Amino acid sequence: TAARTKGVVHHIPEHEDNEQKTSEYEQLMLIMNERTTTSTGATFAAIVAMN
């Protein structure tokens, strides 16, 4: 498809965006691990809502 062909051009920036999201998610996971259960639950709910 035409979208498939254009996808090759846009692949690299999309990949970088995905990696940035992953590192942000990992940072949030680390923050969650340092907090109490109640605070972690609230943080996790916020992450789920964002996704």
Biopython code that builds the backbone (N, CA, C, O; Angstrom):
import numpy as np
from Bio.PDB.StructureBuilder import StructureBuilder

atoms = [
    (1, "THR", "N", (0.840, -1.204, 0.000)),
    (1, "THR", "CA", (0.000, 0.000, 0.000)),
    (1, "THR", "C", (0.873, 1.252, 0.000)),
    (1, "THR", "O", (2.069, 1.184, 0.280)),
    (2, "ALA", "N", (0.269, 2.384, -0.314)),
    (2, "ALA", "CA", (1.007, 3.649, -0.304)),
    (2, "ALA", "C", (1.465, 3.975, 1.114)),
    (2, "ALA", "O", (2.571, 4.476, 1.316)),
    (3, "ALA", "N", (0.615, 3.690, 2.088)),
    (3, "ALA", "CA", (0.963, 3.960, 3.481)),
    (3, "ALA", "C", (2.184, 3.138, 3.883)),
    (3, "ALA", "O", (3.044, 3.610, 4.627)),
    (4, "ARG", "N", (2.250, 1.916, 3.387)),
    (4, "ARG", "CA", (3.381, 1.040, 3.691)),
    (4, "ARG", "C", (4.675, 1.660, 3.167)),
    (4, "ARG", "O", (5.685, 1.672, 3.870)),
    (5, "THR", "N", (4.649, 2.176, 1.937)),
    (5, "THR", "CA", (5.835, 2.779, 1.339)),
    (5, "THR", "C", (6.271, 4.006, 2.127)),
    (5, "THR", "O", (7.459, 4.180, 2.401)),
    (6, "LYS", "N", (5.324, 4.850, 2.489)),
    (6, "LYS", "CA", (5.654, 6.037, 3.275)),
    (6, "LYS", "C", (6.140, 5.630, 4.663)),
    (6, "LYS", "O", (6.942, 6.337, 5.273)),
    (7, "GLY", "N", (5.662, 4.501, 5.159)),
    (7, "GLY", "CA", (6.056, 4.031, 6.478)),
    (7, "GLY", "C", (7.559, 3.851, 6.601)),
    (7, "GLY", "O", (8.122, 4.034, 7.680)),
    (8, "VAL", "N", (8.214, 3.493, 5.496)),
    (8, "VAL", "CA", (9.667, 3.320, 5.522)),
    (8, "VAL", "C", (10.341, 4.647, 5.843)),
    (8, "VAL", "O", (11.305, 4.693, 6.608)),
    (9, "VAL", "N", (9.831, 5.724, 5.255)),
    (9, "VAL", "CA", (10.419, 7.046, 5.468)),
    (9, "VAL", "C", (10.225, 7.497, 6.914)),
    (9, "VAL", "O", (11.121, 8.095, 7.510)),
    (10, "HIS", "N", (9.054, 7.207, 7.470)),
    (10, "HIS", "CA", (8.719, 7.691, 8.806)),
    (10, "HIS", "C", (9.121, 6.709, 9.905)),
    (10, "HIS", "O", (8.883, 6.965, 11.085)),
    (11, "HIS", "N", (9.719, 5.605, 9.525)),
    (11, "HIS", "CA", (9.994, 4.549, 10.506)),
    (11, "HIS", "C", (10.930, 5.032, 11.612)),
    (11, "HIS", "O", (10.674, 4.784, 12.791)),
    (12, "ILE", "N", (12.009, 5.717, 11.245)),
    (12, "ILE", "CA", (13.019, 6.098, 12.236)),
    (12, "ILE", "C", (12.470, 7.076, 13.277)),
    (12, "ILE", "O", (12.631, 6.826, 14.471)),
    (13, "PRO", "N", (11.822, 8.191, 12.871)),
    (13, "PRO", "CA", (11.274, 9.083, 13.902)),
    (13, "PRO", "C", (10.234, 8.400, 14.780)),
    (13, "PRO", "O", (10.177, 8.658, 15.982)),
    (14, "GLU", "N", (9.416, 7.538, 14.200)),
    (14, "GLU", "CA", (8.428, 6.815, 15.002)),
    (14, "GLU", "C", (9.133, 5.937, 16.029)),
    (14, "GLU", "O", (8.716, 5.858, 17.185)),
    (15, "HIS", "N", (10.205, 5.279, 15.595)),
    (15, "HIS", "CA", (10.941, 4.408, 16.502)),
    (15, "HIS", "C", (11.535, 5.214, 17.656)),
    (15, "HIS", "O", (11.511, 4.772, 18.804)),
    (16, "GLU", "N", (12.068, 6.394, 17.347)),
    (16, "GLU", "CA", (12.641, 7.241, 18.391)),
    (16, "GLU", "C", (11.571, 7.670, 19.376)),
    (16, "GLU", "O", (11.805, 7.688, 20.585)),
    (17, "ASP", "N", (10.388, 8.017, 18.862)),
    (17, "ASP", "CA", (9.285, 8.397, 19.740)),
    (17, "ASP", "C", (8.931, 7.242, 20.666)),
    (17, "ASP", "O", (8.706, 7.442, 21.860)),
    (18, "ASN", "N", (8.881, 6.034, 20.116)),
    (18, "ASN", "CA", (8.530, 4.864, 20.921)),
    (18, "ASN", "C", (9.573, 4.622, 22.005)),
    (18, "ASN", "O", (9.223, 4.282, 23.135)),
    (19, "GLU", "N", (10.843, 4.794, 21.672)),
    (19, "GLU", "CA", (11.889, 4.592, 22.672)),
    (19, "GLU", "C", (11.797, 5.645, 23.763)),
    (19, "GLU", "O", (12.027, 5.349, 24.936)),
    (20, "GLN", "N", (11.461, 6.876, 23.382)),
    (20, "GLN", "CA", (11.332, 7.939, 24.379)),
    (20, "GLN", "C", (10.184, 7.625, 25.326)),
    (20, "GLN", "O", (10.308, 7.807, 26.537)),
    (21, "LYS", "N", (9.064, 7.152, 24.778)),
    (21, "LYS", "CA", (7.927, 6.777, 25.614)),
    (21, "LYS", "C", (8.328, 5.651, 26.559)),
    (21, "LYS", "O", (7.929, 5.642, 27.724)),
    (22, "THR", "N", (9.115, 4.702, 26.060)),
    (22, "THR", "CA", (9.526, 3.571, 26.881)),
    (22, "THR", "C", (10.384, 4.049, 28.049)),
    (22, "THR", "O", (10.187, 3.609, 29.182)),
    (23, "SER", "N", (11.331, 4.941, 27.785)),
    (23, "SER", "CA", (12.204, 5.401, 28.866)),
    (23, "SER", "C", (11.409, 6.211, 29.885)),
    (23, "SER", "O", (11.673, 6.130, 31.085)),
    (24, "GLU", "N", (10.425, 7.000, 29.409)),
    (24, "GLU", "CA", (9.575, 7.744, 30.338)),
    (24, "GLU", "C", (8.776, 6.767, 31.192)),
    (24, "GLU", "O", (8.627, 6.969, 32.397)),
    (25, "TYR", "N", (8.270, 5.722, 30.574)),
    (25, "TYR", "CA", (7.503, 4.707, 31.300)),
    (25, "TYR", "C", (8.389, 4.016, 32.333)),
    (25, "TYR", "O", (7.965, 3.773, 33.463)),
    (26, "GLU", "N", (9.627, 3.700, 31.936)),
    (26, "GLU", "CA", (10.549, 3.049, 32.867)),
    (26, "GLU", "C", (10.858, 3.961, 34.050)),
    (26, "GLU", "O", (10.964, 3.496, 35.184)),
    (27, "GLN", "N", (11.003, 5.263, 33.787)),
    (27, "GLN", "CA", (11.237, 6.210, 34.882)),
    (27, "GLN", "C", (10.063, 6.207, 35.841)),
    (27, "GLN", "O", (10.247, 6.207, 37.058)),
    (28, "LEU", "N", (8.836, 6.204, 35.284)),
    (28, "LEU", "CA", (7.647, 6.176, 36.133)),
    (28, "LEU", "C", (7.599, 4.881, 36.934)),
    (28, "LEU", "O", (7.201, 4.884, 38.099)),
    (29, "MET", "N", (8.000, 3.779, 36.317)),
    (29, "MET", "CA", (8.010, 2.499, 37.023)),
    (29, "MET", "C", (8.991, 2.557, 38.192)),
    (29, "MET", "O", (8.696, 2.056, 39.277)),
    (30, "LEU", "N", (10.157, 3.168, 37.974)),
    (30, "LEU", "CA", (11.142, 3.297, 39.048)),
    (30, "LEU", "C", (10.590, 4.152, 40.177)),
    (30, "LEU", "O", (10.770, 3.831, 41.352)),
    (31, "ILE", "N", (9.913, 5.246, 39.818)),
    (31, "ILE", "CA", (9.299, 6.108, 40.837)),
    (31, "ILE", "C", (8.273, 5.308, 41.625)),
    (31, "ILE", "O", (8.223, 5.382, 42.853)),
    (32, "MET", "N", (7.455, 4.542, 40.909)),
    (32, "MET", "CA", (6.428, 3.728, 41.556)),
    (32, "MET", "C", (7.051, 2.763, 42.558)),
    (32, "MET", "O", (6.524, 2.575, 43.655)),
    (33, "ASN", "N", (8.167, 2.153, 42.182)),
    (33, "ASN", "CA", (8.812, 1.168, 43.048)),
    (33, "ASN", "C", (9.315, 1.792, 44.345)),
    (33, "ASN", "O", (9.468, 1.097, 45.349)),
    (34, "GLU", "N", (9.572, 3.094, 44.329)),
    (34, "GLU", "CA", (10.104, 3.763, 45.518)),
    (34, "GLU", "C", (9.000, 4.240, 46.449)),
    (34, "GLU", "O", (9.279, 4.690, 47.561)),
    (35, "ARG", "N", (7.745, 4.146, 46.008)),
    (35, "ARG", "CA", (6.643, 4.718, 46.787)),
    (35, "ARG", "C", (5.830, 3.648, 47.487)),
    (35, "ARG", "O", (5.993, 2.452, 47.246)),
    (36, "THR", "N", (4.941, 4.116, 48.367)),
    (36, "THR", "CA", (4.075, 3.198, 49.097)),
    (36, "THR", "C", (3.010, 2.638, 48.165)),
    (36, "THR", "O", (2.850, 3.106, 47.038)),
    (37, "THR", "N", (2.293, 1.645, 48.636)),
    (37, "THR", "CA", (1.303, 0.971, 47.807)),
    (37, "THR", "C", (0.200, 1.924, 47.364)),
    (37, "THR", "O", (-0.199, 1.897, 46.200)),
    (38, "THR", "N", (-0.298, 2.758, 48.256)),
    (38, "THR", "CA", (-1.399, 3.666, 47.910)),
    (38, "THR", "C", (-0.947, 4.665, 46.865)),
    (38, "THR", "O", (-1.663, 4.924, 45.897)),
    (39, "SER", "N", (0.234, 5.227, 47.054)),
    (39, "SER", "CA", (0.758, 6.217, 46.127)),
    (39, "SER", "C", (1.078, 5.552, 44.789)),
    (39, "SER", "O", (0.870, 6.149, 43.733)),
    (40, "THR", "N", (1.582, 4.324, 44.832)),
    (40, "THR", "CA", (1.871, 3.584, 43.607)),
    (40, "THR", "C", (0.589, 3.331, 42.828)),
    (40, "THR", "O", (0.567, 3.452, 41.604)),
    (41, "GLY", "N", (-0.479, 2.979, 43.537)),
    (41, "GLY", "CA", (-1.761, 2.728, 42.882)),
    (41, "GLY", "C", (-2.249, 3.949, 42.136)),
    (41, "GLY", "O", (-2.765, 3.835, 41.024)),
    (42, "ALA", "N", (-2.090, 5.123, 42.738)),
    (42, "ALA", "CA", (-2.521, 6.366, 42.100)),
    (42, "ALA", "C", (-1.663, 6.656, 40.873)),
    (42, "ALA", "O", (-2.174, 7.077, 39.835)),
    (43, "THR", "N", (-0.356, 6.429, 40.997)),
    (43, "THR", "CA", (0.553, 6.662, 39.878)),
    (43, "THR", "C", (0.236, 5.706, 38.737)),
    (43, "THR", "O", (0.200, 6.108, 37.574)),
    (44, "PHE", "N", (0.006, 4.444, 39.070)),
    (44, "PHE", "CA", (-0.308, 3.446, 38.056)),
    (44, "PHE", "C", (-1.602, 3.796, 37.339)),
    (44, "PHE", "O", (-1.696, 3.654, 36.120)),
    (45, "ALA", "N", (-2.602, 4.253, 38.089)),
    (45, "ALA", "CA", (-3.877, 4.653, 37.492)),
    (45, "ALA", "C", (-3.657, 5.795, 36.505)),
    (45, "ALA", "O", (-4.287, 5.836, 35.449)),
    (46, "ALA", "N", (-2.766, 6.720, 36.848)),
    (46, "ALA", "CA", (-2.467, 7.845, 35.962)),
    (46, "ALA", "C", (-1.794, 7.352, 34.683)),
    (46, "ALA", "O", (-2.098, 7.841, 33.595)),
    (47, "ILE", "N", (-0.881, 6.387, 34.806)),
    (47, "ILE", "CA", (-0.196, 5.831, 33.639)),
    (47, "ILE", "C", (-1.203, 5.145, 32.721)),
    (47, "ILE", "O", (-1.182, 5.340, 31.505)),
    (48, "VAL", "N", (-2.076, 4.346, 33.307)),
    (48, "VAL", "CA", (-3.080, 3.634, 32.516)),
    (48, "VAL", "C", (-3.990, 4.632, 31.804)),
    (48, "VAL", "O", (-4.347, 4.440, 30.642)),
    (49, "ALA", "N", (-4.360, 5.693, 32.507)),
    (49, "ALA", "CA", (-5.228, 6.717, 31.917)),
    (49, "ALA", "C", (-4.527, 7.402, 30.747)),
    (49, "ALA", "O", (-5.162, 7.718, 29.741)),
    (50, "MET", "N", (-3.221, 7.634, 30.875)),
    (50, "MET", "CA", (-2.460, 8.279, 29.804)),
    (50, "MET", "C", (-2.407, 7.389, 28.570)),
    (50, "MET", "O", (-2.504, 7.874, 27.443)),
    (51, "ASN", "N", (-2.254, 6.098, 28.782)),
    (51, "ASN", "CA", (-2.157, 5.184, 27.647)),
    (51, "ASN", "C", (-3.531, 4.920, 27.072)),
    (51, "ASN", "O", (-3.661, 4.171, 26.104)),
]
sb = StructureBuilder()
sb.init_structure("model")
sb.init_model(0)
sb.init_chain("A")
sb.init_seg("    ")
for serial, (resi, resn, name, xyz) in enumerate(atoms, 1):
    if name == "N":
        sb.init_residue(resn, " ", resi, " ")
    sb.init_atom(name, np.array(xyz, "f"), 0.0, 1.0, " ", f" {name:<3s}", serial, name[0])
structure = sb.get_structure()
